[in-house]
Amino acid sequence: MRNLKRVVLAVFLLLVILIVLAFVLENRQPVSLLFLGWSGPQLPLSVIIVFTLLVGMLIGPLLAWIVARLRRVSRKQLI
């Protein structure tokens, strides 16, 4: 059973890697983003999307931690 779980996990990881690789290879067009008057460098679309995903994966847990901390502090003040 343990070996089956490892095989399924390995196959799943290989599928994810192949999907990401196909995404990167299909989205190599250089784009330049304009945000609030700031123009970014021309990068492949896949780089921008993956970078944005990683930033979101960092900001999400950070915001959740801050909210949990503020709730904990407010609960202590109520007691």
C-alpha positions as CSV (number, residue, x, y, z in Angstrom):
1,M,0.0,0.0,0.0
2,R,2.8,2.4,0.9
3,N,4.5,1.7,-2.5
4,L,1.3,2.4,-4.3
5,K,1.0,5.8,-2.6
6,R,4.5,6.6,-3.6
7,V,3.9,5.6,-7.2
8,V,0.7,7.7,-7.4
9,L,2.5,10.7,-5.9
10,A,5.3,10.3,-8.3
11,V,3.0,10.1,-11.3
12,F,1.0,13.1,-10.0
13,L,4.2,15.1,-9.7
14,L,5.4,14.2,-13.1
15,L,2.0,15.2,-14.6
16,V,2.2,18.6,-12.8
17,I,5.8,19.1,-14.1
18,L,4.7,18.2,-17.6
19,I,1.7,20.6,-17.5
20,V,3.9,23.4,-16.2
21,L,6.5,22.7,-18.9
22,A,3.9,22.7,-21.6
23,F,2.5,26.0,-20.3
24,V,5.9,27.6,-20.3
25,L,6.7,26.4,-23.8
26,E,3.4,27.6,-25.2
27,N,3.6,31.1,-23.6
28,R,6.9,32.4,-24.7
29,Q,5.6,35.7,-26.2
30,P,7.3,38.7,-24.7
31,V,4.9,41.1,-23.0
32,S,5.4,44.3,-21.1
33,L,3.0,45.2,-18.3
34,L,1.9,48.7,-17.5
35,F,0.6,49.3,-14.0
36,L,-0.1,52.8,-12.5
37,G,2.3,54.4,-14.9
38,W,5.1,51.9,-14.2
39,S,6.2,49.9,-17.2
40,G,7.9,46.6,-16.5
41,P,10.5,44.9,-18.6
42,Q,9.5,42.7,-21.5
43,L,9.4,39.1,-20.2
44,P,7.8,36.0,-21.5
45,L,4.2,35.7,-20.4
46,S,4.8,32.4,-18.6
47,V,7.5,34.1,-16.4
48,I,5.1,36.8,-15.4
49,I,2.2,34.4,-14.6
50,V,4.5,32.0,-12.6
51,F,6.0,35.0,-10.7
52,T,2.5,36.3,-9.9
53,L,1.4,32.9,-8.7
54,L,4.4,32.6,-6.4
55,V,3.9,36.1,-5.0
56,G,0.2,35.2,-4.3
57,M,1.3,32.0,-2.6
58,L,3.5,34.1,-0.3
59,I,1.0,36.9,0.4
60,G,-2.0,34.6,1.1
61,P,-0.6,32.7,4.0
62,L,1.0,36.0,5.3
63,L,-2.4,37.7,5.4
64,A,-4.0,34.7,7.0
65,W,-1.4,34.7,9.7
66,I,-1.9,38.4,10.3
67,V,-5.7,38.0,10.6
68,A,-5.3,35.1,13.0
69,R,-2.9,37.0,15.1
70,L,-5.2,40.0,15.3
71,R,-8.1,37.8,16.3
72,R,-6.0,36.2,19.0
73,V,-5.1,39.6,20.4
74,S,-8.7,40.8,20.3
75,R,-9.9,37.6,22.1
76,K,-7.3,38.2,24.9
77,Q,-8.5,41.7,25.3
78,L,-12.1,40.5,25.8
79,I,-11.2,38.1,28.6
